[in-house]
Amino acid sequence: MDSNDRAERMLRAACAYAGRFGWHVLPLHEITAAGACSCSEPDCDKAGKHPRTKHGLKDATTDLATIEKWWA
């Protein structure tokens, strides 16, 4: 599966959680193929487990336009 397919699946899932279930979602960093965190911090101690947004959990939303923008 290429990264575009994965991103599309993640977007569909995020929109489903927000739209159907009313769950707040936000994008997280991920583990790269090299085993590092996508945040690019060499000493990241939360690899793949922290938000990509500036305000972290406070940015979580059910707004589909915002979610689509994050995954664009």
PDB file of N, CA, C, O and CB in Angstrom:
ATOM      1  N   MET A   1       0.848  -1.176   0.000  1.00  0.00           N
ATOM      2  CA  MET A   1       0.000   0.000   0.000  1.00  0.00           C
ATOM      3  C   MET A   1       0.895   1.241   0.000  1.00  0.00           C
ATOM      4  O   MET A   1       1.813   1.352   0.813  1.00  0.00           O
ATOM      5  CB  MET A   1      -0.966  -0.003   1.227  1.00  0.00           C
ATOM      6  N   ASP A   2       0.624   2.164  -0.909  1.00  0.00           N
ATOM      7  CA  ASP A   2       1.449   3.362  -0.946  1.00  0.00           C
ATOM      8  C   ASP A   2       0.912   4.414   0.023  1.00  0.00           C
ATOM      9  O   ASP A   2      -0.180   4.265   0.572  1.00  0.00           O
ATOM     10  CB  ASP A   2       1.508   3.928  -2.372  1.00  0.00           C
ATOM     11  N   SER A   3       1.682   5.465   0.225  1.00  0.00           N
ATOM     12  CA  SER A   3       1.324   6.482   1.220  1.00  0.00           C
ATOM     13  C   SER A   3       0.042   7.220   0.863  1.00  0.00           C
ATOM     14  O   SER A   3      -0.675   7.662   1.761  1.00  0.00           O
ATOM     15  CB  SER A   3       2.453   7.478   1.372  1.00  0.00           C
ATOM     16  N   ASN A   4      -0.268   7.367  -0.429  1.00  0.00           N
ATOM     17  CA  ASN A   4      -1.515   8.030  -0.820  1.00  0.00           C
ATOM     18  C   ASN A   4      -2.724   7.199  -0.426  1.00  0.00           C
ATOM     19  O   ASN A   4      -3.721   7.736   0.055  1.00  0.00           O
ATOM     20  CB  ASN A   4      -1.532   8.294  -2.326  1.00  0.00           C
ATOM     21  N   ASP A   5      -2.639   5.892  -0.629  1.00  0.00           N
ATOM     22  CA  ASP A   5      -3.734   5.002  -0.231  1.00  0.00           C
ATOM     23  C   ASP A   5      -3.924   5.030   1.284  1.00  0.00           C
ATOM     24  O   ASP A   5      -5.050   5.076   1.779  1.00  0.00           O
ATOM     25  CB  ASP A   5      -3.461   3.558  -0.707  1.00  0.00           C
ATOM     26  N   ARG A   6      -2.827   5.001   2.000  1.00  0.00           N
ATOM     27  CA  ARG A   6      -2.894   5.023   3.464  1.00  0.00           C
ATOM     28  C   ARG A   6      -3.505   6.330   3.947  1.00  0.00           C
ATOM     29  O   ARG A   6      -4.360   6.327   4.832  1.00  0.00           O
ATOM     30  CB  ARG A   6      -1.493   4.830   4.078  1.00  0.00           C
ATOM     31  N   ALA A   7      -3.070   7.449   3.369  1.00  0.00           N
ATOM     32  CA  ALA A   7      -3.610   8.757   3.761  1.00  0.00           C
ATOM     33  C   ALA A   7      -5.102   8.833   3.473  1.00  0.00           C
ATOM     34  O   ALA A   7      -5.861   9.369   4.282  1.00  0.00           O
ATOM     35  CB  ALA A   7      -2.872   9.890   3.026  1.00  0.00           C
ATOM     36  N   GLU A   8      -5.532   8.306   2.335  1.00  0.00           N
ATOM     37  CA  GLU A   8      -6.954   8.311   1.986  1.00  0.00           C
ATOM     38  C   GLU A   8      -7.759   7.463   2.966  1.00  0.00           C
ATOM     39  O   GLU A   8      -8.852   7.857   3.372  1.00  0.00           O
ATOM     40  CB  GLU A   8      -7.158   7.797   0.553  1.00  0.00           C
ATOM     41  N   ARG A   9      -7.236   6.322   3.344  1.00  0.00           N
ATOM     42  CA  ARG A   9      -7.916   5.471   4.334  1.00  0.00           C
ATOM     43  C   ARG A   9      -8.016   6.169   5.686  1.00  0.00           C
ATOM     44  O   ARG A   9      -9.044   6.096   6.359  1.00  0.00           O
ATOM     45  CB  ARG A   9      -7.176   4.131   4.492  1.00  0.00           C
ATOM     46  N   MET A  10      -6.943   6.843   6.076  1.00  0.00           N
ATOM     47  CA  MET A  10      -6.945   7.564   7.348  1.00  0.00           C
ATOM     48  C   MET A  10      -7.966   8.706   7.320  1.00  0.00           C
ATOM     49  O   MET A  10      -8.682   8.922   8.298  1.00  0.00           O
ATOM     50  CB  MET A  10      -5.536   8.113   7.658  1.00  0.00           C
ATOM     51  N   LEU A  11      -8.033   9.429   6.211  1.00  0.00           N
ATOM     52  CA  LEU A  11      -9.002  10.522   6.071  1.00  0.00           C
ATOM     53  C   LEU A  11     -10.422   9.972   6.172  1.00  0.00           C
ATOM     54  O   LEU A  11     -11.246  10.516   6.908  1.00  0.00           O
ATOM     55  CB  LEU A  11      -8.804  11.267   4.721  1.00  0.00           C
ATOM     56  N   ARG A  12     -10.713   8.900   5.441  1.00  0.00           N
ATOM     57  CA  ARG A  12     -12.062   8.323   5.487  1.00  0.00           C
ATOM     58  C   ARG A  12     -12.430   7.885   6.899  1.00  0.00           C
ATOM     59  O   ARG A  12     -13.553   8.104   7.353  1.00  0.00           O
ATOM     60  CB  ARG A  12     -12.167   7.133   4.529  1.00  0.00           C
ATOM     61  N   ALA A  13     -11.483   7.269   7.584  1.00  0.00           N
ATOM     62  CA  ALA A  13     -11.743   6.825   8.956  1.00  0.00           C
ATOM     63  C   ALA A  13     -11.975   8.014   9.887  1.00  0.00           C
ATOM     64  O   ALA A  13     -12.904   8.002  10.694  1.00  0.00           O
ATOM     65  CB  ALA A  13     -10.574   5.972   9.472  1.00  0.00           C
ATOM     66  N   ALA A  14     -11.138   9.030   9.776  1.00  0.00           N
ATOM     67  CA  ALA A  14     -11.286  10.209  10.636  1.00  0.00           C
ATOM     68  C   ALA A  14     -12.632  10.884  10.412  1.00  0.00           C
ATOM     69  O   ALA A  14     -13.293  11.286  11.370  1.00  0.00           O
ATOM     70  CB  ALA A  14     -10.151  11.208  10.378  1.00  0.00           C
ATOM     71  N   CYS A  15     -13.040  11.011   9.153  1.00  0.00           N
ATOM     72  CA  CYS A  15     -14.332  11.630   8.838  1.00  0.00           C
ATOM     73  C   CYS A  15     -15.487  10.772   9.346  1.00  0.00           C
ATOM     74  O   CYS A  15     -16.495  11.303   9.812  1.00  0.00           O
ATOM     75  CB  CYS A  15     -14.467  11.850   7.323  1.00  0.00           C
ATOM     76  N   ALA A  16     -15.348   9.467   9.259  1.00  0.00           N
ATOM     77  CA  ALA A  16     -16.389   8.574   9.769  1.00  0.00           C
ATOM     78  C   ALA A  16     -16.512   8.706  11.284  1.00  0.00           C
ATOM     79  O   ALA A  16     -17.623   8.799  11.805  1.00  0.00           O
ATOM     80  CB  ALA A  16     -16.085   7.114   9.384  1.00  0.00           C
ATOM     81  N   TYR A  17     -15.406   8.714  11.984  1.00  0.00           N
ATOM     82  CA  TYR A  17     -15.455   8.855  13.438  1.00  0.00           C
ATOM     83  C   TYR A  17     -16.106  10.168  13.842  1.00  0.00           C
ATOM     84  O   TYR A  17     -16.930  10.202  14.755  1.00  0.00           O
ATOM     85  CB  TYR A  17     -14.051   8.766  14.030  1.00  0.00           C
ATOM     86  N   ALA A  18     -15.739  11.244  13.165  1.00  0.00           N
ATOM     87  CA  ALA A  18     -16.275  12.558  13.497  1.00  0.00           C
ATOM     88  C   ALA A  18     -17.739  12.688  13.079  1.00  0.00           C
ATOM     89  O   ALA A  18     -18.575  13.157  13.851  1.00  0.00           O
ATOM     90  CB  ALA A  18     -15.442  13.648  12.832  1.00  0.00           C
ATOM     91  N   GLY A  19     -18.040  12.267  11.847  1.00  0.00           N
ATOM     92  CA  GLY A  19     -19.381  12.456  11.311  1.00  0.00           C
ATOM     93  C   GLY A  19     -20.423  11.502  11.866  1.00  0.00           C
ATOM     94  O   GLY A  19     -21.526  11.922  12.218  1.00  0.00           O
ATOM     95  N   ARG A  20     -20.088  10.237  11.947  1.00  0.00           N
ATOM     96  CA  ARG A  20     -21.064   9.232  12.385  1.00  0.00           C
ATOM     97  C   ARG A  20     -21.167   9.106  13.889  1.00  0.00           C
ATOM     98  O   ARG A  20     -22.253   8.925  14.439  1.00  0.00           O
ATOM     99  CB  ARG A  20     -20.715   7.901  11.809  1.00  0.00           C
ATOM    100  N   PHE A  21     -20.026   9.203  14.548  1.00  0.00           N
ATOM    101  CA  PHE A  21     -20.001   8.944  15.982  1.00  0.00           C
ATOM    102  C   PHE A  21     -19.832  10.192  16.844  1.00  0.00           C
ATOM    103  O   PHE A  21     -20.008  10.139  18.061  1.00  0.00           O
ATOM    104  CB  PHE A  21     -18.905   7.992  16.288  1.00  0.00           C
ATOM    105  N   GLY A  22     -19.491  11.313  16.214  1.00  0.00           N
ATOM    106  CA  GLY A  22     -19.293  12.545  16.969  1.00  0.00           C
ATOM    107  C   GLY A  22     -17.994  12.570  17.757  1.00  0.00           C
ATOM    108  O   GLY A  22     -17.834  13.374  18.675  1.00  0.00           O
ATOM    109  N   TRP A  23     -17.064  11.686  17.398  1.00  0.00           N
ATOM    110  CA  TRP A  23     -15.782  11.658  18.099  1.00  0.00           C
ATOM    111  C   TRP A  23     -14.899  12.783  17.595  1.00  0.00           C
ATOM    112  O   TRP A  23     -14.855  13.049  16.394  1.00  0.00           O
ATOM    113  CB  TRP A  23     -15.081  10.296  17.915  1.00  0.00           C
ATOM    114  N   HIS A  24     -14.201  13.438  18.493  1.00  0.00           N
ATOM    115  CA  HIS A  24     -13.224  14.448  18.127  1.00  0.00           C
ATOM    116  C   HIS A  24     -11.950  13.741  17.660  1.00  0.00           C
ATOM    117  O   HIS A  24     -11.493  12.792  18.297  1.00  0.00           O
ATOM    118  CB  HIS A  24     -12.931  15.410  19.323  1.00  0.00           C
ATOM    119  N   VAL A  25     -11.387  14.201  16.561  1.00  0.00           N
ATOM    120  CA  VAL A  25     -10.170  13.594  16.014  1.00  0.00           C
ATOM    121  C   VAL A  25      -9.093  14.647  15.812  1.00  0.00           C
ATOM    122  O   VAL A  25      -9.377  15.843  15.753  1.00  0.00           O
ATOM    123  CB  VAL A  25     -10.469  12.881  14.684  1.00  0.00           C
ATOM    124  N   LEU A  26      -7.857  14.186  15.708  1.00  0.00           N
ATOM    125  CA  LEU A  26      -6.736  15.043  15.372  1.00  0.00           C
ATOM    126  C   LEU A  26      -5.631  14.170  14.793  1.00  0.00           C
ATOM    127  O   LEU A  26      -5.543  12.982  15.103  1.00  0.00           O
ATOM    128  CB  LEU A  26      -6.237  15.841  16.616  1.00  0.00           C
ATOM    129  N   PRO A  27      -4.791  14.761  13.955  1.00  0.00           N
ATOM    130  CA  PRO A  27      -3.715  13.974  13.351  1.00  0.00           C
ATOM    131  C   PRO A  27      -2.550  13.799  14.319  1.00  0.00           C
ATOM    132  O   PRO A  27      -2.187  14.719  15.052  1.00  0.00           O
ATOM    133  CB  PRO A  27      -3.228  14.639  12.059  1.00  0.00           C
ATOM    134  N   LEU A  28      -1.980  12.613  14.305  1.00  0.00           N
ATOM    135  CA  LEU A  28      -0.803  12.317  15.129  1.00  0.00           C
ATOM    136  C   LEU A  28       0.412  12.098  14.242  1.00  0.00           C
ATOM    137  O   LEU A  28       0.286  11.758  13.065  1.00  0.00           O
ATOM    138  CB  LEU A  28      -1.050  11.075  16.018  1.00  0.00           C
ATOM    139  N   HIS A  29       1.578  12.296  14.818  1.00  0.00           N
ATOM    140  CA  HIS A  29       2.810  11.932  14.114  1.00  0.00           C
ATOM    141  C   HIS A  29       2.844  10.422  14.006  1.00  0.00           C
ATOM    142  O   HIS A  29       2.132   9.721  14.725  1.00  0.00           O
ATOM    143  CB  HIS A  29       4.087  12.477  14.849  1.00  0.00           C
ATOM    144  N   GLU A  30       3.671   9.926  13.108  1.00  0.00           N
ATOM    145  CA  GLU A  30       3.764   8.490  12.895  1.00  0.00           C
ATOM    146  C   GLU A  30       5.217   8.047  12.905  1.00  0.00           C
ATOM    147  O   GLU A  30       6.132   8.869  12.865  1.00  0.00           O
ATOM    148  CB  GLU A  30       3.095   8.094  11.579  1.00  0.00           C
ATOM    149  N   ILE A  31       5.412   6.757  12.957  1.00  0.00           N
ATOM    150  CA  ILE A  31       6.753   6.182  12.879  1.00  0.00           C
ATOM    151  C   ILE A  31       7.113   6.049  11.401  1.00  0.00           C
ATOM    152  O   ILE A  31       6.344   5.483  10.624  1.00  0.00           O
ATOM    153  CB  ILE A  31       6.830   4.788  13.616  1.00  0.00           C
ATOM    154  N   THR A  32       8.255   6.558  11.016  1.00  0.00           N
ATOM    155  CA  THR A  32       8.700   6.484   9.627  1.00  0.00           C
ATOM    156  C   THR A  32       9.273   5.100   9.327  1.00  0.00           C
ATOM    157  O   THR A  32       9.470   4.286  10.230  1.00  0.00           O
ATOM    158  CB  THR A  32       9.751   7.577   9.335  1.00  0.00           C
ATOM    159  N   ALA A  33       9.537   4.849   8.046  1.00  0.00           N
ATOM    160  CA  ALA A  33      10.129   3.565   7.639  1.00  0.00           C
ATOM    161  C   ALA A  33      11.482   3.350   8.309  1.00  0.00           C
ATOM    162  O   ALA A  33      11.900   2.211   8.516  1.00  0.00           O
ATOM    163  CB  ALA A  33      10.286   3.503   6.107  1.00  0.00           C
ATOM    164  N   ALA A  34      12.165   4.438   8.648  1.00  0.00           N
ATOM    165  CA  ALA A  34      13.465   4.350   9.309  1.00  0.00           C
ATOM    166  C   ALA A  34      13.337   4.113  10.815  1.00  0.00           C
ATOM    167  O   ALA A  34      14.341   3.953  11.508  1.00  0.00           O
ATOM    168  CB  ALA A  34      14.259   5.619   9.056  1.00  0.00           C
ATOM    169  N   GLY A  35      12.087   4.090  11.322  1.00  0.00           N
ATOM    170  CA  GLY A  35      11.874   3.844  12.739  1.00  0.00           C
ATOM    171  C   GLY A  35      11.897   5.076  13.612  1.00  0.00           C
ATOM    172  O   GLY A  35      11.871   4.961  14.837  1.00  0.00           O
ATOM    173  N   ALA A  36      11.945   6.256  13.012  1.00  0.00           N
ATOM    174  CA  ALA A  36      11.971   7.513  13.763  1.00  0.00           C
ATOM    175  C   ALA A  36      10.579   8.153  13.737  1.00  0.00           C
ATOM    176  O   ALA A  36       9.716   7.749  12.958  1.00  0.00           O
ATOM    177  CB  ALA A  36      13.038   8.489  13.176  1.00  0.00           C
ATOM    178  N   CYS A  37      10.378   9.136  14.580  1.00  0.00           N
ATOM    179  CA  CYS A  37       9.116   9.862  14.594  1.00  0.00           C
ATOM    180  C   CYS A  37       9.086  10.857  13.433  1.00  0.00           C
ATOM    181  O   CYS A  37      10.112  11.440  13.082  1.00  0.00           O
ATOM    182  CB  CYS A  37       8.915  10.591  15.948  1.00  0.00           C
ATOM    183  N   SER A  38       7.917  11.044  12.847  1.00  0.00           N
ATOM    184  CA  SER A  38       7.787  11.976  11.730  1.00  0.00           C
ATOM    185  C   SER A  38       7.928  13.442  12.149  1.00  0.00           C
ATOM    186  O   SER A  38       7.938  14.319  11.286  1.00  0.00           O
ATOM    187  CB  SER A  38       6.454  11.773  11.056  1.00  0.00           C
ATOM    188  N   CYS A  39       8.036  13.730  13.440  1.00  0.00           N
ATOM    189  CA  CYS A  39       8.216  15.110  13.893  1.00  0.00           C
ATOM    190  C   CYS A  39       9.639  15.600  13.630  1.00  0.00           C
ATOM    191  O   CYS A  39       9.912  16.795  13.735  1.00  0.00           O
ATOM    192  CB  CYS A  39       7.890  15.226  15.386  1.00  0.00           C
ATOM    193  N   SER A  40      10.528  14.701  13.296  1.00  0.00           N
ATOM    194  CA  SER A  40      11.926  15.011  12.966  1.00  0.00           C
ATOM    195  C   SER A  40      12.783  15.414  14.154  1.00  0.00           C
ATOM    196  O   SER A  40      13.921  15.848  13.974  1.00  0.00           O
ATOM    197  CB  SER A  40      11.965  16.103  11.963  1.00  0.00           C
ATOM    198  N   GLU A  41      12.261  15.281  15.357  1.00  0.00           N
ATOM    199  CA  GLU A  41      13.077  15.534  16.547  1.00  0.00           C
ATOM    200  C   GLU A  41      13.923  14.288  16.799  1.00  0.00           C
ATOM    201  O   GLU A  41      13.373  13.209  17.017  1.00  0.00           O
ATOM    202  CB  GLU A  41      12.182  15.885  17.804  1.00  0.00           C
ATOM    203  N   PRO A  42      15.243  14.416  16.774  1.00  0.00           N
ATOM    204  CA  PRO A  42      16.093  13.228  16.903  1.00  0.00           C
ATOM    205  C   PRO A  42      15.924  12.479  18.228  1.00  0.00           C
ATOM    206  O   PRO A  42      16.124  11.265  18.281  1.00  0.00           O
ATOM    207  CB  PRO A  42      17.529  13.627  16.749  1.00  0.00           C
ATOM    208  N   ASP A  43      15.560  13.189  19.291  1.00  0.00           N
ATOM    209  CA  ASP A  43      15.421  12.555  20.600  1.00  0.00           C
ATOM    210  C   ASP A  43      13.963  12.437  21.035  1.00  0.00           C
ATOM    211  O   ASP A  43      13.677  12.436  22.233  1.00  0.00           O
ATOM    212  CB  ASP A  43      16.201  13.337  21.637  1.00  0.00           C
ATOM    213  N   CYS A  44      13.038  12.336  20.080  1.00  0.00           N
ATOM    214  CA  CYS A  44      11.615  12.266  20.406  1.00  0.00           C
ATOM    215  C   CYS A  44      11.340  11.043  21.281  1.00  0.00           C
ATOM    216  O   CYS A  44      11.639   9.911  20.901  1.00  0.00           O
ATOM    217  CB  CYS A  44      10.758  12.214  19.114  1.00  0.00           C
ATOM    218  N   ASP A  45      10.766  11.293  22.459  1.00  0.00           N
ATOM    219  CA  ASP A  45      10.457  10.186  23.365  1.00  0.00           C
ATOM    220  C   ASP A  45       8.988   9.776  23.284  1.00  0.00           C
ATOM    221  O   ASP A  45       8.526   8.945  24.066  1.00  0.00           O
ATOM    222  CB  ASP A  45      10.806  10.570  24.797  1.00  0.00           C
ATOM    223  N   LYS A  46       8.252  10.364  22.329  1.00  0.00           N
ATOM    224  CA  LYS A  46       6.834  10.028  22.135  1.00  0.00           C
ATOM    225  C   LYS A  46       6.589   9.640  20.684  1.00  0.00           C
ATOM    226  O   LYS A  46       5.542   9.967  20.124  1.00  0.00           O
ATOM    227  CB  LYS A  46       5.921  11.219  22.537  1.00  0.00           C
ATOM    228  N   ALA A  47       7.519   8.964  20.084  1.00  0.00           N
ATOM    229  CA  ALA A  47       7.463   8.653  18.650  1.00  0.00           C
ATOM    230  C   ALA A  47       6.125   8.054  18.244  1.00  0.00           C
ATOM    231  O   ALA A  47       5.707   7.009  18.743  1.00  0.00           O
ATOM    232  CB  ALA A  47       8.581   7.695  18.278  1.00  0.00           C
ATOM    233  N   GLY A  48       5.464   8.751  17.318  1.00  0.00           N
ATOM    234  CA  GLY A  48       4.196   8.282  16.794  1.00  0.00           C
ATOM    235  C   GLY A  48       3.022   8.419  17.731  1.00  0.00           C
ATOM    236  O   GLY A  48       1.946   7.888  17.455  1.00  0.00           O
ATOM    237  N   LYS A  49       3.204   9.118  18.828  1.00  0.00           N
ATOM    238  CA  LYS A  49       2.140   9.199  19.836  1.00  0.00           C
ATOM    239  C   LYS A  49       1.816  10.623  20.249  1.00  0.00           C
ATOM    240  O   LYS A  49       1.253  10.836  21.322  1.00  0.00           O
ATOM    241  CB  LYS A  49       2.527   8.409  21.053  1.00  0.00           C
ATOM    242  N   HIS A  50       2.160  11.609  19.418  1.00  0.00           N
ATOM    243  CA  HIS A  50       1.830  12.973  19.808  1.00  0.00           C
ATOM    244  C   HIS A  50       1.236  13.740  18.628  1.00  0.00           C
ATOM    245  O   HIS A  50       1.531  13.436  17.472  1.00  0.00           O
ATOM    246  CB  HIS A  50       3.075  13.695  20.343  1.00  0.00           C
ATOM    247  N   PRO A  51       0.392  14.744  18.927  1.00  0.00           N
ATOM    248  CA  PRO A  51      -0.344  15.467  17.891  1.00  0.00           C
ATOM    249  C   PRO A  51       0.562  16.254  16.939  1.00  0.00           C
ATOM    250  O   PRO A  51       1.640  16.717  17.313  1.00  0.00           O
ATOM    251  CB  PRO A  51      -1.325  16.408  18.536  1.00  0.00           C
ATOM    252  N   ARG A  52       0.089  16.388  15.701  1.00  0.00           N
ATOM    253  CA  ARG A  52       0.762  17.205  14.701  1.00  0.00           C
ATOM    254  C   ARG A  52       0.327  18.669  14.795  1.00  0.00           C
ATOM    255  O   ARG A  52       0.916  19.525  14.136  1.00  0.00           O
ATOM    256  CB  ARG A  52       0.481  16.661  13.301  1.00  0.00           C
ATOM    257  N   THR A  53      -0.677  18.966  15.588  1.00  0.00           N
ATOM    258  CA  THR A  53      -1.223  20.318  15.670  1.00  0.00           C
ATOM    259  C   THR A  53      -0.548  21.125  16.775  1.00  0.00           C
ATOM    260  O   THR A  53       0.028  20.572  17.712  1.00  0.00           O
ATOM    261  CB  THR A  53      -2.730  20.266  15.908  1.00  0.00           C
ATOM    262  N   LYS A  54      -0.634  22.427  16.643  1.00  0.00           N
ATOM    263  CA  LYS A  54       0.048  23.326  17.576  1.00  0.00           C
ATOM    264  C   LYS A  54      -0.453  23.189  19.017  1.00  0.00           C
ATOM    265  O   LYS A  54       0.344  23.226  19.954  1.00  0.00           O
ATOM    266  CB  LYS A  54      -0.123  24.756  17.119  1.00  0.00           C
ATOM    267  N   HIS A  55      -1.762  23.032  19.200  1.00  0.00           N
ATOM    268  CA  HIS A  55      -2.334  23.023  20.547  1.00  0.00           C
ATOM    269  C   HIS A  55      -2.735  21.628  21.022  1.00  0.00           C
ATOM    270  O   HIS A  55      -3.477  21.482  21.993  1.00  0.00           O
ATOM    271  CB  HIS A  55      -3.535  23.929  20.593  1.00  0.00           C
ATOM    272  N   GLY A  56      -2.239  20.612  20.331  1.00  0.00           N
ATOM    273  CA  GLY A  56      -2.477  19.240  20.768  1.00  0.00           C
ATOM    274  C   GLY A  56      -3.942  18.881  20.879  1.00  0.00           C
ATOM    275  O   GLY A  56      -4.726  19.152  19.970  1.00  0.00           O
ATOM    276  N   LEU A  57      -4.312  18.274  21.987  1.00  0.00           N
ATOM    277  CA  LEU A  57      -5.679  17.795  22.177  1.00  0.00           C
ATOM    278  C   LEU A  57      -6.717  18.900  22.076  1.00  0.00           C
ATOM    279  O   LEU A  57      -7.867  18.638  21.723  1.00  0.00           O
ATOM    280  CB  LEU A  57      -5.800  17.120  23.509  1.00  0.00           C
ATOM    281  N   LYS A  58      -6.328  20.130  22.381  1.00  0.00           N
ATOM    282  CA  LYS A  58      -7.269  21.252  22.291  1.00  0.00           C
ATOM    283  C   LYS A  58      -7.690  21.513  20.848  1.00  0.00           C
ATOM    284  O   LYS A  58      -8.701  22.177  20.617  1.00  0.00           O
ATOM    285  CB  LYS A  58      -6.647  22.517  22.889  1.00  0.00           C
ATOM    286  N   ASP A  59      -6.937  21.006  19.875  1.00  0.00           N
ATOM    287  CA  ASP A  59      -7.281  21.181  18.468  1.00  0.00           C
ATOM    288  C   ASP A  59      -8.205  20.087  17.934  1.00  0.00           C
ATOM    289  O   ASP A  59      -8.690  20.193  16.808  1.00  0.00           O
ATOM    290  CB  ASP A  59      -6.024  21.221  17.645  1.00  0.00           C
ATOM    291  N   ALA A  60      -8.452  19.054  18.709  1.00  0.00           N
ATOM    292  CA  ALA A  60      -9.311  17.958  18.246  1.00  0.00           C
ATOM    293  C   ALA A  60     -10.679  18.509  17.857  1.00  0.00           C
ATOM    294  O   ALA A  60     -11.205  19.406  18.516  1.00  0.00           O
ATOM    295  CB  ALA A  60      -9.456  16.863  19.344  1.00  0.00           C
ATOM    296  N   THR A  61     -11.253  17.965  16.781  1.00  0.00           N
ATOM    297  CA  THR A  61     -12.490  18.517  16.256  1.00  0.00           C
ATOM    298  C   THR A  61     -13.351  17.456  15.592  1.00  0.00           C
ATOM    299  O   THR A  61     -12.886  16.361  15.278  1.00  0.00           O
ATOM    300  CB  THR A  61     -12.189  19.620  15.274  1.00  0.00           C
ATOM    301  N   THR A  62     -14.616  17.802  15.385  1.00  0.00           N
ATOM    302  CA  THR A  62     -15.529  17.002  14.576  1.00  0.00           C
ATOM    303  C   THR A  62     -15.821  17.711  13.258  1.00  0.00           C
ATOM    304  O   THR A  62     -16.595  17.204  12.447  1.00  0.00           O
ATOM    305  CB  THR A  62     -16.839  16.729  15.342  1.00  0.00           C
ATOM    306  N   ASP A  63     -15.219  18.866  13.035  1.00  0.00           N
ATOM    307  CA  ASP A  63     -15.448  19.653  11.822  1.00  0.00           C
ATOM    308  C   ASP A  63     -14.795  18.968  10.617  1.00  0.00           C
ATOM    309  O   ASP A  63     -13.570  18.876  10.532  1.00  0.00           O
ATOM    310  CB  ASP A  63     -14.893  21.093  11.992  1.00  0.00           C
ATOM    311  N   LEU A  64     -15.622  18.493   9.697  1.00  0.00           N
ATOM    312  CA  LEU A  64     -15.119  17.713   8.563  1.00  0.00           C
ATOM    313  C   LEU A  64     -14.192  18.522   7.655  1.00  0.00           C
ATOM    314  O   LEU A  64     -13.237  17.969   7.109  1.00  0.00           O
ATOM    315  CB  LEU A  64     -16.281  17.179   7.751  1.00  0.00           C
ATOM    316  N   ALA A  65     -14.454  19.814   7.486  1.00  0.00           N
ATOM    317  CA  ALA A  65     -13.581  20.653   6.640  1.00  0.00           C
ATOM    318  C   ALA A  65     -12.177  20.739   7.230  1.00  0.00           C
ATOM    319  O   ALA A  65     -11.189  20.671   6.498  1.00  0.00           O
ATOM    320  CB  ALA A  65     -14.174  22.076   6.482  1.00  0.00           C
ATOM    321  N   THR A  66     -12.088  20.887   8.539  1.00  0.00           N
ATOM    322  CA  THR A  66     -10.790  20.952   9.206  1.00  0.00           C
ATOM    323  C   THR A  66     -10.061  19.613   9.081  1.00  0.00           C
ATOM    324  O   THR A  66      -8.863  19.570   8.801  1.00  0.00           O
ATOM    325  CB  THR A  66     -10.963  21.334  10.692  1.00  0.00           C
ATOM    326  N   ILE A  67     -10.788  18.544   9.290  1.00  0.00           N
ATOM    327  CA  ILE A  67     -10.189  17.206   9.181  1.00  0.00           C
ATOM    328  C   ILE A  67      -9.667  16.962   7.778  1.00  0.00           C
ATOM    329  O   ILE A  67      -8.558  16.455   7.609  1.00  0.00           O
ATOM    330  CB  ILE A  67     -11.209  16.121   9.557  1.00  0.00           C
ATOM    331  N   GLU A  68     -10.446  17.314   6.777  1.00  0.00           N
ATOM    332  CA  GLU A  68      -9.999  17.141   5.387  1.00  0.00           C
ATOM    333  C   GLU A  68      -8.765  17.988   5.103  1.00  0.00           C
ATOM    334  O   GLU A  68      -7.870  17.546   4.382  1.00  0.00           O
ATOM    335  CB  GLU A  68     -11.127  17.511   4.406  1.00  0.00           C
ATOM    336  N   LYS A  69      -8.700  19.182   5.650  1.00  0.00           N
ATOM    337  CA  LYS A  69      -7.536  20.057   5.472  1.00  0.00           C
ATOM    338  C   LYS A  69      -6.289  19.417   6.091  1.00  0.00           C
ATOM    339  O   LYS A  69      -5.211  19.461   5.498  1.00  0.00           O
ATOM    340  CB  LYS A  69      -7.797  21.449   6.108  1.00  0.00           C
ATOM    341  N   TRP A  70      -6.432  18.828   7.270  1.00  0.00           N
ATOM    342  CA  TRP A  70      -5.297  18.189   7.923  1.00  0.00           C
ATOM    343  C   TRP A  70      -4.731  17.061   7.078  1.00  0.00           C
ATOM    344  O   TRP A  70      -3.513  16.897   7.000  1.00  0.00           O
ATOM    345  CB  TRP A  70      -5.703  17.661   9.287  1.00  0.00           C
ATOM    346  N   TRP A  71      -5.596  16.281   6.443  1.00  0.00           N
ATOM    347  CA  TRP A  71      -5.144  15.128   5.678  1.00  0.00           C
ATOM    348  C   TRP A  71      -4.870  15.440   4.216  1.00  0.00           C
ATOM    349  O   TRP A  71      -4.548  14.538   3.442  1.00  0.00           O
ATOM    350  CB  TRP A  71      -6.156  14.040   5.767  1.00  0.00           C
ATOM    351  N   ALA A  72      -4.993  16.707   3.826  1.00  0.00           N
ATOM    352  CA  ALA A  72      -4.761  17.089   2.419  1.00  0.00           C
ATOM    353  C   ALA A  72      -3.275  17.051   2.094  1.00  0.00           C
ATOM    354  O   ALA A  72      -2.882  17.340   0.963  1.00  0.00           O
ATOM    355  CB  ALA A  72      -5.329  18.501   2.131  1.00  0.00           C
TER     356      ALA A  72
END
